[in-house]
């Protein structure tokens, strides 16, 4: 006996519902966490100290003097950016430029123009400690020259030191050694957020690209499942007299 088209619709709807139901549960779980989370805590803003201000009485050397000095020693193609930053209580110029068309960074003392090397391990720890709002000790320090696509420091300037504090949130402060500045604060709440975001976007590689093929496919299948459910509802209704 031939089976009706209703049978195949019901069967397809059942299996699509089972497969998609798992992903819908993950989407809902992630959505609940996102909507109920304090984003200041997720971003680590509550454990950050504000960057110090610069005194107007300090004698700063002209940036053009520093740039001319760099040009005489390095084949600089062009200047990308120049910023006044603080490193362990001393003002520095953070200079980003292109040398032989390659991105390069220099740190120059803003008071005397002397070029300084990248931050050492001990200096990076001190920089992280100065901006960390707490009394926790240092749990571990890692030096990163490269990171995987799904690493919590992904797509940020390298090399960098990851200084992890022994606080309740397991906070890690990432300091870019060649830039002399803190790039990211990461903690357990951010890591949970990142994991759920990965499940939410269905991007299991870099976790940040929204609109990948897998997500689009599941979205289309979800729409098909909903439509088939409505179809089954209407075609199975008994006529009322």
DAFENVEN-V207278 format. One record per residue. N is the residue number from 0. SS is DSSP state (H for helix, E for strand, L for the rest). PHI is phi in whole degrees, 0 to 359 (none if undefined). OMEGA is omega as a letter, one per 20 degrees, with the letter a starting at -180 (* if undefined). Layout:
N	SS	PHI	OMEGA
N	SS	PHI	OMEGA
This chain:
0	L	none	a
1	L	291	r
2	L	275	a
3	L	287	r
4	H	295	r
5	H	296	r
6	H	298	a
7	H	290	r
8	H	295	a
9	H	296	a
10	H	294	r
11	H	296	r
12	H	298	a
13	H	297	a
14	H	286	r
15	H	297	r
16	H	297	r
17	H	293	a
18	H	293	a
19	H	286	a
20	H	300	r
21	H	296	a
22	H	291	r
23	H	298	r
24	H	295	r
25	H	294	r
26	H	299	a
27	H	293	r
28	H	299	r
29	H	297	r
30	H	299	r
31	H	296	r
32	H	295	a
33	H	297	a
34	H	285	a
35	H	262	a
36	L	273	r
37	L	275	a
38	H	293	r
39	H	296	r
40	H	287	r
41	H	299	a
42	L	280	a
43	L	77	a
44	H	296	a
45	H	285	r
46	H	253	r
47	E	257	r
48	L	269	r
49	L	294	r
50	L	294	a
51	L	292	r
52	L	272	a
53	L	257	r
54	L	284	r
55	L	280	a
56	L	271	r
57	L	289	r
58	L	274	a
59	L	261	r
60	L	282	a
61	L	296	r
62	H	302	a
63	H	295	r
64	H	294	r
65	H	295	a
66	H	296	r
67	H	298	r
68	H	295	r
69	H	293	a
70	H	297	a
71	H	286	a
72	H	250	a
73	L	224	r
74	L	281	a
75	E	285	r
76	E	278	a
77	E	200	r
78	E	264	a
79	E	268	r
80	E	200	r
81	E	220	a
82	E	223	r
83	E	272	a
84	E	232	r
85	E	250	r
86	E	233	r
87	L	53	r
88	L	87	a
89	E	243	r
90	E	289	r
91	E	225	r
92	E	268	r
93	E	262	a
94	E	249	r
95	E	251	a
96	E	211	r
97	E	248	r
98	E	242	a
99	L	54	r
100	L	69	r
101	E	252	r
102	E	299	a
103	E	220	r
104	E	235	r
105	E	227	r
106	E	240	a
107	E	234	r
108	E	300	a
109	L	285	a
110	L	265	a
111	L	230	r
112	L	81	a
113	L	288	r
114	E	284	r
115	E	247	r
116	L	285	r
117	L	298	a
118	L	299	r
119	L	278	r
120	H	300	a
121	H	295	r
122	H	292	r
123	H	297	r
124	H	298	a
125	H	292	r
126	H	298	r
127	H	295	a
128	H	295	a
129	H	293	a
130	H	259	r
131	E	273	a
132	L	269	a
133	L	175	a
134	L	249	a
135	L	293	r
136	L	279	r
137	E	276	r
138	E	270	a
139	E	197	r
140	E	223	r
141	E	236	r
142	E	252	a
143	E	251	r
144	L	254	r
145	L	206	r
146	L	224	r
147	L	286	a
148	L	297	a
149	L	259	r
150	L	293	a
151	L	292	r
152	L	256	a
153	L	304	r
154	L	59	r
155	L	241	a
156	L	302	r
157	L	237	i
158	L	286	a
159	E	209	r
160	E	256	r
161	E	256	a
162	E	257	a
163	E	260	a
164	E	264	a
165	L	269	r
166	L	255	a
167	L	296	a
168	L	271	a
169	L	53	a
170	L	288	r
171	E	244	r
172	E	254	a
173	E	259	a
174	E	243	r
175	E	284	a
176	L	294	a
177	L	280	r
178	L	267	r
179	L	75	a
180	E	230	r
181	E	283	a
182	E	256	a
183	E	215	r
184	E	249	r
185	E	234	r
186	L	215	a
187	H	297	r
188	H	294	r
189	H	295	a
190	H	294	r
191	H	295	r
192	H	303	a
193	H	296	r
194	H	295	r
195	H	292	r
196	H	295	r
197	H	300	r
198	H	292	a
199	H	292	a
200	H	272	a
201	L	58	r
202	L	252	a
203	L	263	r
204	L	253	a
205	L	266	r
206	L	69	a
207	L	251	a
208	L	282	a
209	L	263	r
210	L	93	r
211	L	284	a
212	H	297	a
213	H	297	r
214	H	296	r
215	H	297	a
216	H	296	r
217	H	294	r
218	H	295	r
219	H	294	r
220	H	297	r
221	H	297	r
222	H	296	r
223	H	297	r
224	H	298	r
225	H	295	r
226	H	297	r
227	H	295	r
228	H	295	r
229	H	297	a
230	H	299	r
231	H	298	a
232	H	297	a
233	H	284	a
234	H	281	r
235	L	259	r
236	L	288	r
237	L	280	r
238	L	292	r
239	L	260	a
240	L	250	*
